[in-house]
Amino acid sequence: ALVLSLGGVLAAGTALRPERRPAGWAAAALFLLAAWVRLTAWDVTTPEAYTLPVTGPALVVGYLRRRRDPAVSSWTVYGAGLAVTLLPSLLAAWDDRHWLRPLLLGVAALVVTLVGARHRLQAPLVLGTGVLALVTLHELAPYITQVVGALPRWVPPALAGVVLLVLGATYEQRLRDARRLRDALGRLS
């Protein structure tokens, strides 16, 4: 964690020069990795207690910067603050045997998604949707496995064949839909 933090300091120092601003992304990633390594080394089972105090001020600072300069990307102002809490919580929820953490994380991800959609912000929309989808997949996986196990052995390969046939038949339409989705996400700030 110390080596990652020192690398983050060096990258942040490099990013101070205007022509080297992209090094700030590397600095943020290194600081985030250092925090996660530290939390893992300390056997922390509730990372939210350590990440929420960072997320709150980061989101407030991002909001103030966005209010001053509306052209700034939502990834710059909100991305790191949301990722600091959502991603470690997602990892903890996947390892949690109880239902409360995945439920709370799913509700938080839904709220983040709705706020991102309401205010047309790409970072909250993408991060919230991704976390919500992964939490839902994790919580539904035992039931899906149970249903697939109850089916005759020939049904899953037959369904896979039907899905491939439908995907092949609608290939051009899906390409147009993917381009439209990419353009819609690109228009978000």
FENDA-V216075 format. One record per residue. N is the residue number from 1. PHI is phi in degrees with one decimal (999 if undefined). OMEGA is omega in whole degrees, 0 to 359 (none if undefined). BURIAL is I if it has 16 or more other ideal C-beta (glycine too) atoms within 10 Angstrom, else O. Layout:
N & PHI & OMEGA & BURIAL
N & PHI & OMEGA & BURIAL
This chain:
1 & 999 & 179 & O
2 & -64.9 & 180 & O
3 & -64.8 & 178 & O
4 & -64.2 & 179 & I
5 & -64.5 & 178 & I
6 & -64.4 & 175 & O
7 & -62.1 & 177 & I
8 & -65.0 & 178 & I
9 & -63.9 & 179 & O
10 & -63.8 & 179 & O
11 & -66.5 & 178 & I
12 & -66.0 & 176 & I
13 & -64.2 & 177 & O
14 & -66.4 & 183 & O
15 & -73.4 & 180 & I
16 & -68.1 & 178 & O
17 & -79.1 & 185 & O
18 & -57.4 & 182 & O
19 & -77.9 & 181 & O
20 & -118.3 & 182 & O
21 & -59.4 & 180 & O
22 & -60.0 & 177 & O
23 & -66.0 & 176 & I
24 & -63.2 & 177 & I
25 & -64.1 & 178 & O
26 & -64.4 & 179 & I
27 & -63.0 & 179 & I
28 & -62.0 & 179 & I
29 & -64.5 & 180 & I
30 & -66.8 & 178 & I
31 & -64.4 & 179 & I
32 & -64.7 & 177 & I
33 & -62.7 & 178 & O
34 & -61.8 & 179 & I
35 & -64.2 & 180 & I
36 & -67.1 & 177 & I
37 & -63.1 & 178 & O
38 & -62.0 & 179 & O
39 & -63.2 & 178 & I
40 & -68.2 & 180 & O
41 & -64.7 & 180 & O
42 & -87.0 & 182 & O
43 & 54.3 & 179 & O
44 & -75.7 & 179 & I
45 & -102.2 & 176 & O
46 & -124.0 & 183 & O
47 & -66.9 & 182 & I
48 & -61.3 & 179 & I
49 & -63.6 & 181 & O
50 & -99.4 & 184 & I
51 & -94.2 & 181 & I
52 & -62.3 & 176 & O
53 & -63.8 & 176 & O
54 & -86.4 & 183 & I
55 & -64.2 & 182 & I
56 & -54.7 & 178 & O
57 & -62.1 & 179 & O
58 & -63.5 & 179 & I
59 & -70.2 & 178 & I
60 & -66.0 & 178 & O
61 & -62.5 & 177 & O
62 & -63.0 & 178 & I
63 & -62.2 & 180 & O
64 & -64.2 & 179 & O
65 & -68.2 & 180 & O
66 & -66.5 & 177 & I
67 & -66.3 & 179 & O
68 & -76.5 & 182 & O
69 & -133.8 & 184 & O
70 & -64.7 & 182 & O
71 & -80.3 & 183 & O
72 & -69.5 & 183 & O
73 & -67.7 & 178 & O
74 & -69.5 & 176 & I
75 & -66.4 & 180 & I
76 & -68.9 & 187 & I
77 & -90.8 & 184 & I
78 & -118.2 & 186 & I
79 & -57.3 & 182 & I
80 & -66.8 & 180 & I
81 & -61.8 & 179 & I
82 & -73.4 & 181 & I
83 & -65.4 & 182 & I
84 & -60.3 & 180 & I
85 & -98.2 & 187 & I
86 & -65.8 & 185 & I
87 & -70.8 & 175 & I
88 & -64.5 & 177 & I
89 & -66.1 & 178 & I
90 & -64.2 & 178 & I
91 & -62.5 & 178 & O
92 & -68.4 & 180 & I
93 & -68.1 & 179 & I
94 & -69.2 & 180 & O
95 & -97.3 & 184 & O
96 & -83.4 & 180 & I
97 & -90.5 & 183 & O
98 & -97.4 & 185 & O
99 & -98.3 & 189 & O
100 & -70.8 & 182 & O
101 & -62.6 & 177 & I
102 & -60.8 & 178 & I
103 & -64.9 & 180 & O
104 & -64.0 & 178 & O
105 & -66.4 & 177 & I
106 & -63.2 & 178 & I
107 & -65.2 & 179 & O
108 & -62.7 & 179 & I
109 & -65.8 & 177 & I
110 & -65.3 & 178 & I
111 & -63.1 & 179 & O
112 & -61.8 & 179 & I
113 & -62.9 & 181 & I
114 & -65.4 & 177 & O
115 & -64.2 & 178 & O
116 & -62.8 & 179 & I
117 & -70.4 & 182 & O
118 & -64.9 & 183 & O
119 & -97.5 & 178 & O
120 & 57.2 & 180 & O
121 & -113.0 & 186 & I
122 & -69.5 & 185 & I
123 & -61.6 & 178 & I
124 & -63.2 & 181 & I
125 & -65.1 & 182 & I
126 & -70.7 & 180 & I
127 & -64.2 & 180 & I
128 & -62.8 & 180 & I
129 & -64.9 & 180 & I
130 & -62.4 & 180 & O
131 & -65.7 & 179 & I
132 & -61.9 & 179 & I
133 & -64.4 & 181 & O
134 & -69.4 & 177 & I
135 & -65.4 & 179 & I
136 & -62.5 & 178 & O
137 & -59.6 & 180 & O
138 & -64.1 & 182 & I
139 & -75.2 & 180 & O
140 & -90.8 & 184 & O
141 & -55.5 & 180 & O
142 & -61.9 & 181 & O
143 & -72.6 & 177 & O
144 & -63.5 & 178 & O
145 & -61.5 & 179 & O
146 & -64.7 & 180 & O
147 & -66.4 & 180 & O
148 & -64.4 & 178 & O
149 & -67.8 & 181 & O
150 & -83.2 & 181 & O
151 & -78.1 & 173 & O
152 & -60.9 & 187 & O
153 & -64.1 & 183 & O
154 & -84.4 & 185 & O
155 & -69.1 & 180 & O
156 & -57.6 & 176 & O
157 & -64.7 & 178 & O
158 & -65.7 & 177 & O
159 & -63.7 & 178 & O
160 & -62.7 & 177 & O
161 & -64.4 & 178 & O
162 & -64.5 & 179 & O
163 & -62.4 & 178 & O
164 & -63.1 & 178 & O
165 & -64.3 & 179 & O
166 & -65.9 & 179 & O
167 & -62.1 & 179 & O
168 & -68.4 & 181 & O
169 & -72.1 & 183 & O
170 & -112.1 & 186 & O
171 & -59.5 & 182 & O
172 & -64.7 & 179 & O
173 & -63.5 & 179 & O
174 & -66.6 & 176 & O
175 & -63.7 & 177 & O
176 & -62.6 & 179 & O
177 & -64.7 & 179 & O
178 & -65.4 & 177 & O
179 & -65.5 & 179 & O
180 & -64.0 & 178 & O
181 & -65.1 & 178 & O
182 & -61.6 & 179 & O
183 & -66.3 & 179 & O
184 & -65.3 & 177 & O
185 & -66.8 & 178 & O
186 & -66.1 & 178 & O
187 & -75.9 & 177 & O
188 & -71.2 & 181 & I
189 & -92.8 & none & I
